[in-house]
Amino acid sequence: MGIPSIAIMLHELIKLLYHARCSDVTIIRIGTSGGIGLEPGSVVITGQAVDACFKPEFELMVLGKRVVRSTHMDEQLVQELARCSADLGKFPTVVGHTMCTLDFYEGQGRLDGALCCYTEKDKQEYLQAAYAAGIRNIEMEASVFSAMCNACGLRAAVVCVTLLNRLEGDQISSPHEVLVEYQQRPQQLVGHFIKKCLAEA
């Protein structure tokens, strides 16, 4: 969970792909997220990963120096996934920006953490600004995922289901069985995409 963990995993995975001499690789991250202005259960295909300042970049420190990498997503892959969702027609799906944060609580404007130095009004203004900037969901991995895949020449996409609408609260209220079904939606979409690619191969 989060940027450090997925970065470690990606380093190891990409090295394995290199040593296995794999080519034309596509990597798709599926998961859960908090939605902005979307009904719970909506699926977001990330059109652009952005940071908490709404910038399409990932920043890290390398040998004490600031390194900034692009978080651009593969537009063709995004459209292919959108068409697959239309083919399925089972659940609402949108293409939108995904905000990647370093923290689950303050970094995402939650009011229910151990620390909170802002008001409900401040939170709503921030999330409304995010929505106006095209952001439709929040999670904690998309920026480093897209940045590393870009840097290594790999096609990549992020497909996440929203478990709540953050404009309406910070807590998930859907029953367990509903959440289980929601979490299967990205799997169904990406599974359909894989089957379609294999059929065309």
RODREN-406817 format. One line per 2 residues: number of its first residue (from 1); their letters; for each residue x, y, z of N, C-alpha, C. Coordinates in pm, 1 decimal. Layout:
N
NUM	A	X Y Z X Y Z X Y Z  ...
! end
This chain:
201
1	MG	83.6 -119.4 0.0 0.0 0.0 0.0 87.1 124.4 0.0  60.4 214.7 -93.3 132.8 339.4 -96.5 252.5 338.6 -189.6
3	IP	306.0 458.1 -211.5 414.7 477.0 -306.3 539.4 395.2 -273.5  590.6 395.5 -149.9 713.5 318.4 -124.1 700.7 169.5 -155.0
5	SI	589.0 109.1 -113.9 571.7 -35.0 -134.5 559.6 -70.7 -281.9  479.3 5.4 -357.7 462.4 -29.7 -498.3 589.7 1.2 -577.2
7	AI	665.9 101.7 -534.0 792.1 131.8 -602.2 890.7 16.1 -588.0  900.6 -40.2 -468.2 988.4 -155.4 -446.3 943.3 -272.1 -533.2
9	ML	812.2 -299.7 -533.9 759.7 -410.1 -613.6 788.6 -389.6 -761.8  771.7 -266.6 -810.3 793.4 -239.8 -952.1 940.0 -256.1 -991.5
11	HE	1030.4 -211.9 -905.3 1172.8 -233.0 -934.5 1201.5 -381.9 -954.2  1150.6 -463.4 -864.3 1175.5 -607.7 -871.9 1105.8 -668.8 -993.9
13	LI	981.8 -627.7 -1020.1 906.7 -681.2 -1133.6 972.8 -643.5 -1265.9  1010.7 -518.6 -1280.0 1070.9 -472.7 -1405.8 1206.0 -539.1 -1429.8
15	KL	1281.6 -563.6 -1324.0 1407.0 -637.8 -1340.8 1380.7 -780.2 -1387.8  1277.0 -842.9 -1332.2 1240.7 -978.4 -1374.3 1199.4 -981.1 -1521.3
17	LY	1121.6 -882.2 -1562.5 1080.3 -874.2 -1702.7 1200.9 -860.0 -1795.2  1298.6 -781.7 -1752.7 1419.6 -762.8 -1833.0 1498.2 -893.1 -1846.5
19	HA	1519.4 -959.8 -1733.7 1598.2 -1084.0 -1737.0 1524.2 -1196.6 -1807.7  1389.6 -1189.9 -1807.8 1310.6 -1289.8 -1879.6 1298.3 -1254.3 -2028.3
21	RC	1356.4 -1140.7 -2067.8 1356.2 -1093.4 -2206.8 1214.5 -1075.7 -2260.9  1127.5 -1025.6 -2175.5 990.2 -998.5 -2217.4 985.9 -873.0 -2304.0
23	SD	893.0 -869.9 -2398.0 876.9 -753.8 -2484.7 728.9 -722.8 -2502.0  699.6 -600.4 -2545.8 560.5 -555.9 -2565.4 475.1 -581.5 -2441.4
25	VT	528.4 -543.1 -2326.8 461.0 -569.0 -2198.6 361.2 -458.5 -2166.8  244.5 -498.8 -2117.4 143.9 -406.0 -2066.3 118.7 -439.8 -1920.4
27	II	125.6 -338.4 -1835.0 101.5 -358.2 -1691.8 -19.1 -275.3 -1650.8  -115.8 -338.8 -1584.3 -235.9 -267.9 -1540.2 -252.5 -286.3 -1389.9
29	RI	-260.3 -173.1 -1319.0 -286.8 -178.6 -1175.4 -437.2 -169.9 -1154.1  -490.9 -261.4 -1075.6 -632.2 -255.2 -1038.6 -641.2 -238.9 -887.5
31	GT	-744.9 -171.2 -842.0 -757.3 -151.8 -698.1 -880.2 -71.2 -661.7  -876.0 -14.8 -541.0 -986.0 64.2 -487.8 -940.0 208.5 -468.8
33	SG	-1037.2 296.5 -454.6 -1005.2 438.3 -439.5 -1123.5 511.1 -378.9  -1099.5 637.0 -345.1 -1207.8 724.4 -303.7 -1249.9 809.0 -422.2
35	GI	-1379.5 813.9 -450.1 -1426.3 890.5 -564.5 -1449.4 1036.7 -530.6  -1446.6 1120.9 -632.1 -1481.6 1262.5 -615.9 -1593.9 1293.2 -714.6
37	GL	-1713.8 1312.2 -660.9 -1827.9 1342.8 -745.6 -1882.8 1223.8 -821.1  -1847.8 1103.8 -778.9 -1896.8 982.0 -843.2 -1971.5 896.8 -741.8
39	EP	-2067.4 820.5 -790.9 -2138.4 727.5 -705.1 -2045.8 611.8 -666.5  -2055.8 560.6 -543.4 -1977.0 442.6 -506.8 -2001.5 328.6 -605.4
41	GS	-1894.5 257.5 -640.0 -1905.1 149.0 -736.3 -1867.5 190.3 -876.7  -1848.9 320.2 -899.1 -1803.8 366.9 -1029.6 -1658.3 326.0 -1051.1
43	VV	-1623.9 293.5 -1174.5 -1486.5 256.0 -1208.7 -1420.5 373.5 -1279.4  -1299.3 405.8 -1236.2 -1222.8 514.2 -1297.1 -1102.4 456.0 -1369.7
45	IT	-1093.3 484.6 -1498.8 -974.3 453.9 -1576.7 -890.5 581.4 -1576.2  -771.6 572.9 -1523.2 -689.3 692.6 -1506.7 -641.1 745.8 -1641.0
47	GQ	-683.9 868.7 -1672.4 -635.2 933.7 -1792.9 -505.0 1007.4 -1768.2  -486.5 1052.2 -1643.0 -364.4 1122.6 -1602.6 -349.6 1110.0 -1451.8
49	AV	-233.0 1069.3 -1407.2 -204.6 1065.9 -1263.6 -146.9 1200.8 -1222.9  -196.9 1255.8 -1112.8 -148.4 1385.3 -1064.9 -115.0 1376.1 -916.6
51	DA	-35.3 1474.2 -869.4 -0.5 1477.0 -727.9 -104.3 1558.7 -650.4  -78.3 1582.4 -523.5 -175.2 1651.8 -438.4 -189.9 1799.3 -472.6
53	CF	-100.9 1851.7 -558.5 -113.6 1989.2 -609.5 -171.7 1990.5 -749.8  -222.9 1874.6 -792.8 -286.4 1855.1 -923.8 -186.8 1861.6 -1039.4
55	KP	-58.2 1839.7 -1011.9 44.0 1842.6 -1116.6 68.0 1701.2 -1170.5  82.3 1685.0 -1303.0 105.4 1552.2 -1362.5 251.8 1511.5 -1354.3
57	EF	298.9 1493.2 -1231.6 439.1 1458.6 -1211.8 458.2 1380.6 -1082.9  569.3 1306.1 -1080.7 608.4 1233.3 -960.0 746.6 1281.9 -919.8
59	EL	759.8 1323.7 -795.2 886.3 1377.2 -745.0 948.9 1281.3 -644.1  1079.4 1257.7 -657.3 1151.4 1180.6 -558.7 1291.0 1238.7 -543.7
61	MV	1354.8 1202.4 -433.3 1490.9 1248.9 -407.7 1587.7 1136.5 -441.2  1684.4 1165.8 -528.5 1787.0 1069.7 -566.5 1922.8 1132.4 -538.1
63	LG	1997.9 1073.0 -446.6 2128.3 1126.0 -404.6 2117.9 1271.7 -359.7  2009.6 1300.3 -288.4 1989.7 1433.5 -235.4 1941.7 1536.2 -335.4
65	KR	1912.2 1492.9 -457.3 1866.3 1584.9 -560.6 1723.4 1552.4 -601.6  1646.7 1657.9 -632.9 1507.0 1643.6 -672.2 1498.1 1593.9 -815.7
67	VV	1430.0 1480.9 -834.0 1407.4 1424.4 -966.6 1256.9 1422.7 -991.1  1215.4 1476.2 -1105.5 1073.7 1481.5 -1139.7 1051.3 1401.4 -1266.6
69	RS	955.2 1310.1 -1262.3 923.0 1225.8 -1377.2 777.2 1244.8 -1417.4  751.9 1230.6 -1546.0 616.5 1245.2 -1599.5 527.7 1129.5 -1555.6
71	TH	400.7 1159.5 -1533.3 303.5 1056.0 -1496.2 201.7 1034.6 -1607.6  242.8 1063.0 -1729.9 154.5 1047.8 -1846.6 112.3 902.3 -1863.0
73	MD	-16.4 881.4 -1890.8 -68.1 747.6 -1914.3 -76.4 720.6 -2064.8  -73.9 593.6 -2103.3 -82.7 554.4 -2243.8 -225.3 578.7 -2293.2
75	EQ	-243.9 680.4 -2377.4 -378.1 720.0 -2420.8 -449.0 609.6 -2498.9  -375.6 538.7 -2581.8 -437.6 431.2 -2659.4 -489.5 321.7 -2567.6
77	LV	-410.7 285.4 -2467.5 -451.9 182.5 -2372.7 -573.3 228.4 -2293.1  -575.4 354.9 -2253.8 -689.7 409.7 -2180.6 -817.0 395.9 -2263.9
79	QE	-808.9 429.9 -2391.9 -926.6 420.9 -2478.5 -968.3 275.7 -2502.7  -871.6 186.4 -2513.9 -904.2 44.5 -2530.6 -980.3 -7.9 -2409.2
81	LA	-937.7 31.9 -2291.2 -1005.2 -10.9 -2168.8 -1144.9 50.6 -2159.9  -1157.8 175.6 -2201.8 -1289.9 240.6 -2200.9 -1386.4 168.1 -2294.0
83	RC	-1336.7 126.0 -2410.2 -1421.8 51.6 -2503.5 -1461.3 -84.0 -2444.5  -1371.0 -146.9 -2373.8 -1402.5 -275.6 -2309.7 -1512.2 -258.9 -2205.6
85	SA	-1507.3 -149.9 -2130.9 -1612.0 -125.2 -2032.0 -1745.7 -103.2 -2100.3  -1744.0 -31.9 -2212.8 -1868.0 -10.7 -2289.2 -1921.5 -143.4 -2341.7
87	DL	-1829.9 -231.3 -2383.6 -1871.2 -364.4 -2430.0 -1942.5 -440.9 -2318.9  -1887.1 -432.9 -2198.3 -1946.1 -504.6 -2085.4 -2081.2 -444.1 -2046.4
89	GK	-2083.9 -313.6 -2033.6 -2207.6 -243.9 -1998.5 -2264.0 -281.1 -1863.0  -2177.0 -318.0 -1769.0 -2224.6 -367.3 -1639.8 -2221.6 -263.8 -1528.3
91	FP	-2135.9 -161.8 -1540.9 -2120.3 -65.0 -1432.2 -2071.4 67.5 -1489.1  -2099.4 178.3 -1418.3 -2055.6 310.0 -1467.4 -1902.8 320.0 -1467.2
93	TV	-1848.5 369.1 -1576.7 -1703.9 383.6 -1591.3 -1673.4 519.8 -1651.4  -1572.9 586.7 -1597.1 -1530.4 715.9 -1650.5 -1379.1 715.6 -1669.0
95	VG	-1333.1 799.3 -1760.4 -1190.4 827.9 -1773.5 -1167.8 962.2 -1705.8  -1076.8 967.0 -1610.2 -1051.8 1091.6 -1538.4 -914.4 1093.6 -1476.3
97	HT	-877.6 1209.3 -1423.9 -750.3 1219.8 -1354.0 -760.4 1147.8 -1219.7  -648.9 1089.2 -1178.0 -639.3 1023.5 -1047.4 -535.1 1095.5 -963.8
99	MC	-574.9 1141.0 -846.3 -480.6 1207.1 -756.3 -414.3 1102.8 -665.9  -282.9 1104.1 -666.9 -205.4 1011.7 -583.6 -144.8 1089.6 -467.6
101	TL	-170.4 1044.1 -345.9 -121.6 1114.3 -226.9 -23.8 1027.8 -148.6  48.3 1093.9 -59.1 146.4 1024.6 24.7 85.3 974.3 154.7
103	DF	-38.4 1014.8 181.9 -99.6 986.5 311.1 -249.1 961.8 293.1  -305.1 876.5 375.5 -446.5 840.1 366.7 -535.4 941.3 437.0
105	YE	-484.0 1008.2 539.3 -567.5 1096.5 619.3 -551.2 1243.9 579.2  -451.9 1313.2 635.0 -436.2 1455.2 603.2 -410.3 1478.1 454.1
107	GQ	-332.1 1389.6 394.1 -298.6 1404.9 253.3 -418.8 1395.7 160.9  -527.2 1332.6 209.4 -649.3 1320.7 129.4 -763.4 1406.2 185.9
109	GR	-729.2 1494.1 279.8 -829.0 1586.0 333.9 -931.8 1521.5 423.8  -895.1 1410.5 488.2 -991.4 1347.2 578.7 -998.3 1422.9 711.1
111	LD	-1115.9 1416.5 772.9 -1138.7 1484.4 900.3 -1131.6 1389.2 1019.2  -1114.2 1258.3 992.9 -1125.1 1158.2 1099.0 -991.5 1095.8 1138.9
113	GA	-880.7 1161.8 1108.5 -750.4 1110.8 1148.8 -712.3 1158.3 1287.9  -594.1 1118.0 1336.1 -546.4 1161.5 1467.0 -510.4 1309.7 1465.3
115	LC	-469.1 1358.8 1348.7 -435.9 1500.1 1331.6 -524.5 1559.4 1223.7  -569.1 1681.5 1246.9 -651.0 1751.5 1146.7 -644.1 1900.6 1175.6
117	CY	-582.3 1976.9 1085.4 -561.4 2119.9 1108.8 -644.8 2205.8 1013.8  -757.9 2149.3 964.7 -841.6 2221.6 869.4 -987.4 2189.4 899.7
119	TE	-1075.8 2260.2 835.1 -1219.0 2245.4 862.1 -1288.1 2169.2 749.4  -1413.7 2135.2 771.7 -1495.8 2073.3 667.5 -1503.5 2165.1 545.6
121	KD	-1514.0 2294.9 569.6 -1519.2 2391.9 459.5 -1389.1 2388.1 378.2  -1275.1 2383.6 447.5 -1145.6 2375.5 378.5 -1137.4 2249.2 293.1
123	KQ	-1181.2 2138.5 351.7 -1178.9 2010.4 280.2 -1264.8 2016.5 155.0  -1386.0 2069.3 169.0 -1477.5 2075.7 54.7 -1421.3 2165.7 -56.4
125	EY	-1360.6 2276.2 -19.5 -1300.8 2365.5 -119.6 -1189.8 2294.7 -196.3  -1108.3 2216.9 -124.6 -998.3 2143.7 -188.0 -1051.3 2036.4 -282.6
127	LQ	-1148.0 1958.0 -235.7 -1202.1 1850.2 -318.4 -1280.4 1905.7 -438.3  -1349.8 2016.7 -419.0 -1420.1 2079.2 -532.0 -1320.4 2131.6 -634.9
129	AA	-1207.4 2184.6 -587.6 -1101.9 2230.0 -679.3 -1043.2 2111.3 -754.7  -1027.8 1999.9 -685.2 -977.4 1878.7 -749.5 -1074.3 1832.4 -858.1
131	YA	-1202.7 1834.3 -826.6 -1303.8 1793.7 -925.8 -1299.1 1886.4 -1047.2  -1287.7 2015.3 -1022.7 -1281.5 2112.6 -1131.8 -1157.8 2091.5 -1219.0
133	AG	-1052.4 2034.8 -1160.3 -928.4 2007.5 -1233.7 -933.9 1874.9 -1308.8  -1050.0 1806.7 -1301.8 -1065.8 1681.3 -1375.1 -1036.6 1556.6 -1294.8
135	IR	-1009.4 1573.2 -1165.6 -977.8 1458.2 -1079.4 -1108.1 1389.5 -1038.8  -1111.1 1258.0 -1057.6 -1231.7 1181.9 -1026.4 -1210.5 1078.3 -915.8
137	NI	-1085.3 1054.2 -878.2 -1062.4 963.2 -764.7 -926.4 989.4 -701.3  -911.6 935.3 -579.9 -789.2 953.3 -500.8 -739.9 816.6 -456.2
139	EM	-610.5 792.0 -472.7 -548.5 670.9 -420.7 -403.3 700.9 -386.2  -318.1 598.1 -372.9 -184.1 621.9 -320.0 -72.1 554.5 -399.8
141	EA	-99.4 516.1 -524.9 2.9 446.3 -603.0 21.1 493.9 -746.6  -78.7 559.9 -804.7 -80.8 584.8 -948.6 37.4 664.8 -1000.9
143	SV	84.1 762.7 -925.6 189.8 850.6 -977.8 321.4 777.0 -997.0  365.6 704.6 -895.7 493.0 631.9 -910.7 477.0 516.5 -1009.0
145	FS	360.3 456.0 -1013.5 335.5 347.6 -1108.3 350.8 397.2 -1251.4  282.6 506.7 -1284.4 290.6 559.6 -1420.7 429.9 613.8 -1450.5
147	AM	491.9 679.6 -1353.4 625.3 736.7 -1375.0 729.4 628.9 -1404.1  727.4 521.5 -1327.2 825.7 415.1 -1347.1 801.7 339.8 -1476.9
149	CN	675.4 313.4 -1507.1 645.2 243.4 -1632.9 683.8 329.3 -1753.0  656.4 459.1 -1744.5 698.0 551.1 -1850.8 848.4 547.5 -1870.9
151	AC	921.1 558.6 -1760.7 1067.2 564.9 -1767.8 1127.2 437.4 -1825.4  1055.6 325.7 -1807.6 1106.2 196.1 -1854.6 1043.9 152.6 -1987.4
153	GL	963.9 240.0 -2047.3 906.6 210.1 -2177.8 798.3 104.1 -2175.9  721.7 96.5 -2067.9 615.6 -3.3 -2055.8 478.3 63.0 -2068.9
155	RA	388.3 -2.2 -2144.8 248.8 44.1 -2149.1 186.9 17.8 -2012.1  116.2 116.7 -1962.6 60.5 99.9 -1828.6 -73.5 170.0 -1816.8
157	AV	-157.0 116.9 -1727.7 -287.0 177.7 -1699.9 -324.4 150.8 -1555.0  -413.6 234.0 -1504.0 -465.8 217.9 -1368.4 -618.0 214.6 -1376.4
159	VC	-676.8 111.1 -1317.8 -822.0 94.3 -1316.8 -865.8 70.1 -1172.7  -938.6 165.1 -1116.0 -980.3 152.4 -975.9 -1130.0 175.9 -960.8
161	VT	-1189.8 103.7 -869.4 -1329.5 127.1 -835.2 -1334.3 225.0 -718.8  -1438.6 306.6 -714.8 -1456.1 400.4 -603.8 -1545.6 337.1 -497.9
163	LL	-1505.3 346.4 -373.5 -1582.6 286.5 -264.4 -1672.4 386.6 -193.5  -1650.3 515.9 -220.2 -1733.4 620.5 -161.1 -1713.7 748.3 -240.8
165	NR	-1803.3 842.4 -219.8 -1789.9 975.3 -277.7 -1736.1 1067.1 -169.6  -1611.7 1112.1 -184.9 -1547.4 1191.5 -80.0 -1612.1 1327.8 -59.0
167	LE	-1693.6 1372.7 -152.9 -1765.3 1497.9 -131.7 -1876.2 1481.4 -28.1  -1912.4 1356.2 -0.4 -2022.0 1328.3 93.1 -1974.9 1272.5 226.2
169	GD	-1845.5 1244.5 242.4 -1797.1 1193.8 370.1 -1663.1 1123.6 358.3  -1613.2 1078.3 473.5 -1482.4 1013.8 480.1 -1491.0 864.3 508.7
171	QI	-1607.7 818.0 550.1 -1624.3 678.6 589.8 -1701.3 600.1 483.5  -1660.4 475.4 463.5 -1731.5 385.0 372.2 -1855.4 332.8 443.5
173	SS	-1970.6 344.9 378.5 -2096.6 304.3 442.3 -2163.7 185.4 373.5  -2112.6 142.2 259.6 -2175.7 31.2 187.7 -2156.9 -99.7 263.4
175	PH	-2254.3 -190.5 258.4 -2241.4 -321.8 324.5 -2125.5 -402.5 265.2  -2077.0 -497.8 342.8 -1961.9 -578.6 302.5 -1984.4 -647.9 168.7
177	EV	-2101.3 -707.6 151.5 -2127.1 -782.7 29.0 -2128.5 -690.1 -93.5  -2171.9 -566.1 -72.6 -2170.5 -468.1 -181.8 -2027.2 -429.5 -215.8
179	LV	-1944.5 -409.3 -114.0 -1804.0 -375.0 -136.2 -1729.7 -487.0 -208.7  -1761.9 -610.1 -175.6 -1699.7 -724.7 -243.5 -1732.0 -720.4 -392.3
181	EY	-1858.0 -691.4 -425.0 -1897.6 -683.1 -565.8 -1829.2 -565.8 -635.1  -1821.0 -451.8 -565.5 -1751.9 -336.1 -622.6 -1607.7 -371.1 -659.8
183	QQ	-1539.4 -439.5 -568.1 -1397.4 -468.2 -588.7 -1372.4 -565.3 -703.6  -1476.6 -634.2 -745.7 -1462.8 -725.6 -859.4 -1472.9 -652.6 -993.3
185	RP	-1521.4 -531.4 -992.2 -1546.0 -460.0 -1117.8 -1417.6 -431.5 -1197.2  -1311.3 -378.6 -1135.4 -1187.4 -361.6 -1212.5 -1134.0 -494.4 -1266.8
187	QQ	-1149.7 -601.2 -1189.5 -1105.3 -732.8 -1235.3 -1184.2 -775.4 -1359.0  -1315.0 -752.9 -1355.9 -1399.0 -790.9 -1470.1 -1360.0 -711.9 -1594.7
189	LV	-1336.3 -582.7 -1577.1 -1299.6 -498.2 -1690.3 -1164.5 -539.7 -1749.6  -1064.6 -555.0 -1664.9 -931.3 -591.7 -1713.9 -931.1 -734.9 -1766.7
191	GH	-1009.0 -822.6 -1705.3 -1021.4 -959.6 -1755.9 -1079.1 -960.8 -1896.4  -1179.3 -877.7 -1920.3 -1239.0 -867.2 -2055.2 -1136.5 -814.1 -2154.6
193	FI	-1057.3 -716.3 -2111.9 -952.0 -660.4 -2197.9 -849.6 -767.2 -2235.0  -808.9 -847.6 -2137.8 -709.3 -952.6 -2163.7 -764.3 -1055.5 -2261.5
195	KK	-889.8 -1097.5 -2241.1 -953.0 -1194.3 -2331.1 -961.0 -1138.4 -2473.0  -993.7 -1012.1 -2484.9 -1005.1 -948.8 -2614.3 -868.8 -944.1 -2685.1
197	CL	-763.7 -912.0 -2610.2 -628.9 -909.2 -2667.6 -585.1 -1048.0 -2713.5  -615.8 -1150.2 -2633.4 -577.6 -1286.5 -2670.0 -653.5 -1333.5 -2794.1
199	AE	-779.0 -1292.9 -2804.6 -860.6 -1333.8 -2921.1 -809.4 -1269.3 -3049.1  -751.2 -1149.0 -3035.5 -701.9 -1078.2 -3153.4 -558.2 -1115.3 -3188.7
201	A	-490.6 -1187.1 -3097.5 -348.2 -1221.4 -3120.3 -333.5 -1326.4 -3229.9
! end
